[in-house]
Amino acid sequence: MKLEKWWICLSLGFVLSCGSERVITANGVVYNVKGTTILQDGKDVTASLSEEETAEIKLTLKSYKADEEAVKKRLKEIKTREKELKKVEAQALAKRKALEAEQEAIEQKAKEQEKARDAFLKAKKRFQNKKERFEKLKEKGKLSPKKTTKWETKLEALSEDVKSTKEKLNNLNQ
């Protein structure tokens, strides 16, 4: 793309350096064309040129102008393509940023779910361990009625903790 742009700029420079009014013929003679008048070194030579020479000069001038128009058209096409490319790049960048944000949100949710799962498992394990200990102490008869009430209150609180962590985990999984 840059090479093509460079080539077009060079071509445009060449065409413009020749000028739309200045014509160099195949034999190296330089003529300036103003309307229907052909000048050489500032002198009118229109009448002294043959029809073939006049036609060649006008054809060369017409060719220069056509080349200049083609170069201008090509430059305009390139500018249009560059604008389209920039627009597509901007859209791609916006889409990439949106996808990155979405991925980050998914990762954050996964972390929260993992934390909630760990908290639930920890609370459940704590509840089970305390319940087993309570049952063992109860079987051995080592609990007074006051301690039994304390243990039941403690187990109730742990049970509520398990329920709340499970509820939080379920809410995050939805």
VMD Tcl script that draws the C-alpha trace (Angstrom):
set ca {
  {0.00 0.00 0.00}
  {2.80 2.43 0.88}
  {4.75 1.49 -2.25}
  {1.66 2.06 -4.36}
  {1.08 5.43 -2.71}
  {4.72 6.35 -3.29}
  {4.44 5.39 -6.96}
  {1.31 7.48 -7.42}
  {2.90 10.50 -5.74}
  {5.94 10.12 -7.99}
  {3.71 9.85 -11.07}
  {1.72 12.87 -10.00}
  {4.93 14.80 -9.45}
  {6.15 13.81 -12.90}
  {2.90 14.82 -14.56}
  {2.78 18.11 -12.67}
  {6.43 18.87 -13.40}
  {5.70 18.56 -17.09}
  {2.82 20.96 -16.60}
  {-0.45 20.73 -18.38}
  {0.61 23.50 -20.79}
  {4.14 22.40 -21.48}
  {4.80 19.70 -24.09}
  {8.08 17.99 -24.91}
  {7.97 16.19 -28.23}
  {9.75 12.95 -29.13}
  {12.60 14.86 -30.82}
  {13.19 16.88 -27.60}
  {11.70 20.23 -28.62}
  {9.82 22.06 -25.84}
  {6.55 23.81 -26.67}
  {4.13 25.76 -24.47}
  {0.47 25.53 -25.39}
  {-1.91 28.35 -24.49}
  {-5.37 27.66 -25.84}
  {-4.90 27.14 -29.59}
  {-1.56 28.97 -29.70}
  {1.69 27.00 -29.62}
  {4.78 28.84 -28.34}
  {8.46 27.96 -28.52}
  {10.81 30.04 -26.37}
  {7.99 32.56 -25.91}
  {7.39 33.04 -29.69}
  {4.24 31.98 -31.52}
  {5.12 29.10 -33.87}
  {1.61 27.83 -34.56}
  {1.63 28.89 -38.23}
  {5.11 27.47 -38.92}
  {4.28 23.95 -37.65}
  {2.87 21.29 -39.94}
  {-0.51 19.74 -39.21}
  {1.21 16.53 -38.12}
  {3.41 18.37 -35.63}
  {0.45 20.35 -34.30}
  {-1.59 17.15 -33.98}
  {1.32 15.41 -32.22}
  {1.71 18.28 -29.76}
  {-2.01 18.37 -29.01}
  {-2.13 14.58 -28.69}
  {0.83 14.64 -26.29}
  {-0.83 17.39 -24.25}
  {-4.07 15.45 -24.20}
  {-2.17 12.35 -23.08}
  {-0.51 14.33 -20.24}
  {-3.88 15.63 -19.10}
  {-5.39 12.14 -19.25}
  {-2.47 10.78 -17.21}
  {-2.89 13.57 -14.68}
  {-6.60 12.83 -14.34}
  {-5.89 9.11 -13.96}
  {-3.37 9.82 -11.21}
  {-5.81 12.14 -9.43}
  {-8.54 9.50 -9.68}
  {-6.19 6.82 -8.36}
  {-5.17 9.07 -5.44}
  {-8.81 9.65 -4.61}
  {-9.45 5.89 -4.67}
  {-6.49 5.30 -2.37}
  {-7.70 7.96 0.07}
  {-11.15 6.36 0.06}
  {-9.66 2.93 0.70}
  {-7.50 4.31 3.51}
  {-10.58 5.85 5.15}
  {-12.43 2.54 4.84}
  {-9.43 0.69 6.25}
  {-9.22 3.08 9.21}
  {-12.94 2.62 9.83}
  {-12.60 -1.17 9.74}
  {-9.56 -0.99 12.05}
  {-11.49 1.20 14.50}
  {-14.40 -1.25 14.46}
  {-12.04 -4.18 14.99}
  {-10.36 -2.37 17.88}
  {-13.72 -1.59 19.48}
  {-14.82 -5.20 19.05}
  {-11.54 -6.49 20.53}
  {-11.92 -4.19 23.54}
  {-15.52 -5.33 24.03}
  {-14.44 -8.97 23.86}
  {-11.62 -8.33 26.31}
  {-14.05 -6.66 28.71}
  {-16.46 -9.56 28.33}
  {-13.67 -12.06 28.96}
  {-12.57 -10.13 32.04}
  {-16.15 -10.14 33.35}
  {-16.38 -13.89 32.78}
  {-13.08 -14.45 34.58}
  {-14.23 -12.26 37.48}
  {-17.48 -14.20 37.75}
  {-15.55 -17.48 37.71}
  {-13.34 -16.22 40.55}
  {-16.40 -15.18 42.56}
  {-18.00 -18.58 41.96}
  {-14.81 -20.34 43.04}
  {-14.65 -18.26 46.23}
  {-18.31 -18.95 46.95}
  {-17.83 -22.68 46.34}
  {-14.79 -22.75 48.63}
  {-16.70 -20.84 51.33}
  {-19.63 -23.28 51.02}
  {-17.38 -26.35 51.25}
  {-15.50 -24.89 54.21}
  {-18.76 -24.05 56.06}
  {-20.18 -27.50 55.29}
  {-17.02 -29.25 56.52}
  {-16.99 -27.13 59.70}
  {-20.66 -27.99 60.33}
  {-20.07 -31.73 59.77}
  {-16.99 -31.81 62.01}
  {-18.78 -30.01 64.86}
  {-21.86 -32.20 64.45}
  {-19.76 -35.39 64.60}
  {-17.98 -34.13 67.70}
  {-21.32 -33.22 69.30}
  {-22.70 -36.70 68.53}
  {-19.60 -38.40 70.02}
  {-19.74 -36.30 73.17}
  {-23.47 -36.94 73.46}
  {-23.01 -40.73 73.08}
  {-20.31 -40.78 75.75}
  {-22.58 -38.77 78.02}
  {-20.07 -36.00 78.56}
  {-22.54 -33.18 77.87}
  {-24.57 -31.46 80.52}
  {-27.96 -30.00 79.55}
  {-26.40 -26.54 79.53}
  {-23.55 -27.65 77.21}
  {-26.03 -29.51 75.00}
  {-27.97 -26.26 74.52}
  {-24.73 -24.43 73.74}
  {-23.76 -27.08 71.18}
  {-27.21 -27.00 69.58}
  {-27.02 -23.19 69.28}
  {-23.55 -23.48 67.78}
  {-24.73 -26.16 65.31}
  {-27.75 -24.02 64.41}
  {-25.46 -21.07 63.59}
  {-23.18 -23.30 61.52}
  {-26.22 -24.73 59.71}
  {-27.38 -21.17 58.87}
  {-23.88 -20.38 57.62}
  {-24.01 -23.45 55.33}
  {-27.43 -22.38 54.02}
  {-26.34 -18.79 53.35}
  {-23.12 -19.83 51.57}
  {-25.07 -22.37 49.49}
  {-27.62 -19.69 48.58}
  {-24.85 -17.30 47.57}
  {-23.26 -20.04 45.44}
  {-26.59 -20.81 43.76}
  {-27.19 -17.12 43.03}
  {-23.78 -16.82 41.35}
  {-24.35 -19.97 39.27}
  {-27.51 -18.58 37.72}
}
mol new
graphics top color blue
foreach p $ca { graphics top sphere $p radius 0.5 }
foreach p [lrange $ca 0 end-1] q [lrange $ca 1 end] { graphics top cylinder $p $q radius 0.2 }
display resetview
